[in-house]
Amino acid sequence: MNKKHKQRLSIILLMLLGIGATVALGLTAFKNNMLYFFDPSQIVAGEAPTDHTIRVGGMVTEGSVQRASDSLQVKFDVTDYKHTISVEYTGILPDLFREGQGIVAIGQMQEDGRFLADEVLAKHDENYMPPEVADSLKTKPTKTDN
């Protein structure tokens, strides 16, 4: 192998190494930024991680919204009509947020079972519901299922 072949081979190997490192870093960043969706039943079953940001969706339970009088903290329950979880959020809620409406909250599960939301999203009109929420609510039990 002459000097020119060795030089070409080392350039090709360096390029492959650079491409491999770029792909590995991209995949790692992609994995770390994924937001997985869970419904309350999956959270109660322990399927949701406590060390990762996730999305939780469902209906705001009637009569569960509690607003702090001295801050922007709000506590409410979210249900998929099988199970219910408690959500805590500090901030301004969307205008369309109300009891009996579908929401998606983004945040982290706490070790004590509370969901601490960083962001709350409400559906934007009466016909729209996030697909994940709609799918989890399709199996809503009827009153005869009790």
N, C-alpha and C positions, 0 to 999 in steps of 0.2 A: 504494500500500500504506500503510495507516494504522499508527499506533504500536502498536496492539493486535496486528495481524497480524505485525509485525516481532518483537514480544516473544514471541509463540507460536512463530514460526519459529526464533528463537534458542534457546528452551527445548527444542524438538524436536531441533535439531541437537546441542545439548549432551548430551541423553539418548542419542542415537545414537552420539555419540563415546564416551561412558562405557560403553555396552554393548559397542561394538567393542573398546575397550581391555580390558574385563573378559574377553571371549571370547579375545582374543589372549593375555593372561596365563594364562588357564586352560589353553589348548592348549599353551603353552610348558611349563608345570609338568607337564602330563600327559606330554608327550614326554620330558622329562628324568627322569621317574620310571618309565619303562617298563623292564621286565626282559626282555630277549630270551633265548630258550632256544637253546642250541647243543649238538650232540653232538660227541664227539671227532673224528669225520671232518670235520665242518664247520670245526672249529678248526684241524686239520692243513691243511686246504685254504686257510686264511687268511681265512675268511669272518667270523670274530669280531673285533670292534673291541678295541683295546688301551686305549682311553681312556674306556670306558664299563662300568658294572657289568652283568654278564650272569649267566645261570644255565647251568650245565653239568651234564648228567646222563648216567648210564651205570651200569655195574656196577663195583664195586671189584675190581680184579684180584687173584687168589689170590697170596699171598706177597709183596705189594707194600707192605704197611703197615709203616712204620718210625716208631717213637716215640722222641723224644729222651728221654734218661734224666734230664736236669736241667731240663726245661721241659715245657709242654703242647703243644709243636710236634709235628705229625704230618705225615708225607709218605706219599702213596699214589697209585696209578695208577687211572685211570678209563678203561674201555673200552666201545666199542659193538660189539666183536667184529670191527671192521675196523681201527680205529686206537685208540691209547692215548695219554693225556696225563697228565702229572704234576701232582698237586695238593698244595699246601702249606696247612696250616691250623694256627692256634694257638688253642687253646681246648679246651673239653670237648666231646667227640663225643657224639652221641645214643646212648642205650643200645642201640638196634637196629643201630648201625653195625658191620659186620663184612665180611670178605672174601667175595666172591661175591654180595653183596647190592646192590640198586639204591639209588643216592643221587642227590641234586641238591645241587650246591654253588653258592653265590652269591658272586661276587667279581669280580676283574679279571684279564685276561690280562696277563702281563708281556712285555716286549719279547724276553726270552730264551726264551720258549715255555712258561714255568711258569704255572700258574693259581694265584693267591693268593686263597684263599677267606676270606671274612668269616663265612660261615655254612655249615654242612653239615646237610642234612636227610636222614633215612633213612626208608624206607617204614615204615608203621605196623603192617602185618600181612602175613602170607604171601600174601594175595591182591591187595594194592594195589600199584600202581606208577604214578608220575605218567604221564599220557597221552603226554607228549613222549618220555619215556624208553622207554615201551612201543613207540611208533611207530618210534623209531630202532633198537630191538633186533629188530624184526620181520624185518629182512633179515639176521639173523645167518647167517653162512656155515656150512654143515655140514662135517663132516670130509672128505667126498668132494669139496668145492670146492677143496681145496688143490691 
